[in-house]
Amino acid sequence: MTIDGRPARIRPGTSVAAALLEQGRWDFRTDPVSGTARGPYCGMGVCLECEVTVDGRPAVRACIERVREGMSIDTSAGEVGP
């Protein structure tokens, strides 16, 4: 699978949110109004703070979507840091 275009090895069945956190990512998206980084908050699909793009489908809730082989995850925050 890939996260923001970079290969990642994550166990299938893991939530996308957990996969991102395993990679040290807390910034799943950027707020379109304030521009601030957003990440997981409720962990059960209610708050929408963890939305990412999965295999070209926008607004997928990372906390309830499960990782599968070959999946492509794109965050609106992109790659942060050096």
CORRAGI-V256038 format. One line per field, one symbol per residue. phi: phi as a letter, one per 20 degrees, with the letter a starting at -180 (. if undefined). A space follows every 10 residues. Layout:
BEGIN
phi->???
END
This chain:
BEGIN
phi->.cclndfbdc fgnfffgfff fgenedeebd ffeemefcbf cemcneemfd fcdclnefle fffdedfcgn fddcdffmed nf
END
